[in-house]
Amino acid sequence: MLPPHVQSEQNYLSAISNVISNLKKQHKEEMTQLQQHHAEVVTELKQQAIDAQQNYKETLSKANEQIKWARWAFYIALITLIINMVVNLILITK
């Protein structure tokens, strides 16, 4: 049998060893949960990026269509202005 003070120190060391073992397990579980959460966040961000890129493509397509129609409207307005000026010059010179 060990002397009481040695037994007491051995009990302290055993308790410290148990605490360290539990902390290691807890740390491992927390790291696993953190990795899972990180993977979920990365997956969600990738999906959001894909959705944003698709939305951008659709919006860009619509914007290009509007620009095309705006150009046509400008050309028609310009042609109308030129025709109007020519007609007014003809009417004024008569």
KOLKOLDO-168563 format. One record per residue (C-alpha): residue number from 0; y negated, z negated, x negated. Coordinates in nm, 3 decimals. Layout:
+-----+---------+---------+---------+
|   k |   north |      up |    east |
+-----+---------+---------+---------+
| NUM |       Y |       Z |       X |
...
+-----+---------+---------+---------+
% end
This chain:
+-----+---------+---------+---------+
|   k |   north |      up |    east |
+-----+---------+---------+---------+
|   0 |   0.000 |   0.000 |   0.000 |
|   1 |  -0.348 |   0.089 |  -0.120 |
|   2 |  -0.618 |  -0.173 |  -0.161 |
|   3 |  -0.856 |  -0.191 |   0.139 |
|   4 |  -1.158 |  -0.047 |  -0.042 |
|   5 |  -0.952 |   0.253 |  -0.164 |
|   6 |  -0.804 |   0.299 |   0.183 |
|   7 |  -1.156 |   0.287 |   0.327 |
|   8 |  -1.278 |   0.553 |   0.083 |
|   9 |  -0.975 |   0.764 |   0.159 |
|  10 |  -1.054 |   0.736 |   0.532 |
|  11 |  -1.415 |   0.842 |   0.465 |
|  12 |  -1.297 |   1.141 |   0.263 |
|  13 |  -1.051 |   1.234 |   0.536 |
|  14 |  -1.325 |   1.209 |   0.798 |
|  15 |  -1.560 |   1.422 |   0.586 |
|  16 |  -1.281 |   1.675 |   0.537 |
|  17 |  -1.226 |   1.689 |   0.915 |
|  18 |  -1.599 |   1.735 |   0.977 |
|  19 |  -1.615 |   2.017 |   0.723 |
|  20 |  -1.307 |   2.180 |   0.875 |
|  21 |  -1.459 |   2.159 |   1.224 |
|  22 |  -1.790 |   2.297 |   1.099 |
|  23 |  -1.606 |   2.588 |   0.937 |
|  24 |  -1.429 |   2.666 |   1.265 |
|  25 |  -1.752 |   2.633 |   1.461 |
|  26 |  -1.935 |   2.857 |   1.214 |
|  27 |  -1.661 |   3.118 |   1.236 |
|  28 |  -1.676 |   3.114 |   1.617 |
|  29 |  -2.056 |   3.139 |   1.615 |
|  30 |  -2.047 |   3.431 |   1.372 |
|  31 |  -1.790 |   3.609 |   1.590 |
|  32 |  -2.009 |   3.556 |   1.898 |
|  33 |  -2.316 |   3.671 |   1.706 |
|  34 |  -2.137 |   3.986 |   1.590 |
|  35 |  -2.025 |   4.060 |   1.947 |
|  36 |  -2.378 |   4.007 |   2.078 |
|  37 |  -2.517 |   4.227 |   1.801 |
|  38 |  -2.269 |   4.503 |   1.886 |
|  39 |  -2.366 |   4.481 |   2.254 |
|  40 |  -2.737 |   4.497 |   2.171 |
|  41 |  -2.686 |   4.794 |   1.938 |
|  42 |  -2.485 |   4.975 |   2.205 |
|  43 |  -2.754 |   4.909 |   2.466 |
|  44 |  -3.030 |   5.027 |   2.229 |
|  45 |  -2.836 |   5.344 |   2.150 |
|  46 |  -2.797 |   5.413 |   2.522 |
|  47 |  -3.168 |   5.350 |   2.579 |
|  48 |  -3.251 |   5.590 |   2.295 |
|  49 |  -3.025 |   5.857 |   2.443 |
|  50 |  -3.182 |   5.806 |   2.787 |
|  51 |  -3.534 |   5.820 |   2.639 |
|  52 |  -3.452 |   6.139 |   2.450 |
|  53 |  -3.313 |   6.301 |   2.766 |
|  54 |  -3.620 |   6.191 |   2.962 |
|  55 |  -3.843 |   6.333 |   2.688 |
|  56 |  -3.665 |   6.669 |   2.702 |
|  57 |  -3.699 |   6.685 |   3.080 |
|  58 |  -4.066 |   6.586 |   3.067 |
|  59 |  -4.138 |   6.835 |   2.789 |
|  60 |  -3.975 |   7.111 |   2.991 |
|  61 |  -4.188 |   7.025 |   3.295 |
|  62 |  -4.502 |   7.007 |   3.081 |
|  63 |  -4.432 |   7.350 |   2.931 |
|  64 |  -4.390 |   7.490 |   3.282 |
|  65 |  -4.725 |   7.341 |   3.387 |
|  66 |  -4.892 |   7.482 |   3.075 |
|  67 |  -4.753 |   7.826 |   3.157 |
|  68 |  -4.899 |   7.812 |   3.510 |
|  69 |  -5.231 |   7.677 |   3.380 |
|  70 |  -5.256 |   7.969 |   3.139 |
|  71 |  -5.191 |   8.216 |   3.419 |
|  72 |  -5.457 |   8.047 |   3.631 |
|  73 |  -5.703 |   8.071 |   3.341 |
|  74 |  -5.628 |   8.440 |   3.285 |
|  75 |  -5.670 |   8.515 |   3.655 |
|  76 |  -5.996 |   8.322 |   3.666 |
|  77 |  -6.121 |   8.507 |   3.357 |
|  78 |  -6.027 |   8.846 |   3.503 |
|  79 |  -6.194 |   8.751 |   3.832 |
|  80 |  -6.509 |   8.650 |   3.644 |
|  81 |  -6.519 |   8.978 |   3.454 |
|  82 |  -6.462 |   9.182 |   3.773 |
|  83 |  -6.732 |   8.980 |   3.952 |
|  84 |  -6.979 |   9.039 |   3.668 |
|  85 |  -6.905 |   9.412 |   3.665 |
|  86 |  -6.945 |   9.439 |   4.044 |
|  87 |  -7.274 |   9.244 |   4.028 |
|  88 |  -7.403 |   9.471 |   3.750 |
|  89 |  -7.314 |   9.777 |   3.955 |
|  90 |  -7.485 |   9.632 |   4.265 |
|  91 |  -7.795 |   9.526 |   4.071 |
|  92 |  -7.838 |   9.863 |   3.900 |
|  93 |  -7.828 |  10.057 |   4.230 |
+-----+---------+---------+---------+
% end
